[in-house]
């Protein structure tokens, strides 16, 4: 049984979340709180497995509370936020501070059943997550402009890099992309996130990465020096016309309960780029991406999975490894160099071959 504490200043939202979560046999709402001060006392008393947290609250905002919580009593946190640009940026800051997942609030362009499914999925992921963990090597890579990767120029411009992630993926993707040089091969990325949050995520990465990073638009070309993030609520596919790669955005049904889906992207990369692709599957709950990565490997692509000890949730990499889809297993801090080495067809690696 997953014990959940709901923290939100809106009585309507608290009641709605309680009603929706009570439908599931593996989830028990053990309490709620209207502000961080009440939440602090209830966390100490009730010891919940997961906390759902609004980012805009009276007396103390959610970010300040989250930072204190992760410092003194690390607890898996799912941010439940409205889909405004300001709240999207705050939610991303919450993920950087240690929150496990972010989901939209009921009524913020999503129906209650949609939020219900996303929230339950996020709570289950959070319950199995490692919290308060971010490899120190990731921080040093972000702060050090003279990392070995940043001084390397990539000449194999025909290569395509495809990355998929879910729970814990925002920090993992940041670690990887900040280690890429300006002229890294064109990169396509699926991170399970609601719409609007993906735009804020791309904008944040663009400010700290040497590559140009942006939320993908239908028809965008995939070229060296550019990383495209699949927009929330849209599948992203890699297409090829002559020697030109581009992305197409589709609606379509969710795959593994996700839109965008990593599998949808990876299958399209296998079809369009084949052996000219490098695929990496990072931290995340579930199995999305495993079969697509296997197809990439079958078509000659180099495939990489993040190691268990550096994942927030090892579900997606584990599924890919067990399926035989992975050629190398790497600690998070080594994923970028492994990808770049594969793009240069260099065989020396600090990762574990499969």
Secondary structure, 3 states (H helix, E strand, C coil): CEEEEEECCCHHHHHHHHHHHCCCCCEEEEEEECCHHHHHHHHHHHCCCEEEECCCCCCCCHHHHHHHHHHHCCCEEEEEECCCHHHHHHHHHHHHHCCCEEEECCCCCCCHHHHHHHHHHHHHHHHCCCCCCCCHHHHHHHHCCCCHHHHCCCCCCCCEEEEEECCCHHHHHHHHHCCCCCCCCEEEEEECCCCCHHHHHHHHHHHHCCCEEEECCCCCECCCCEEEECCCCCEEEEEEECCEEEEEEECCCCECCECCCHHHHHHHHHHHCHHHEEEEECCCCCCCCHHHHHHHHHCCCEEEEECHHHCCCCHHHHHHHHHCCCCEEECHHHHHHHHHHHHCCCCCCCCEEC
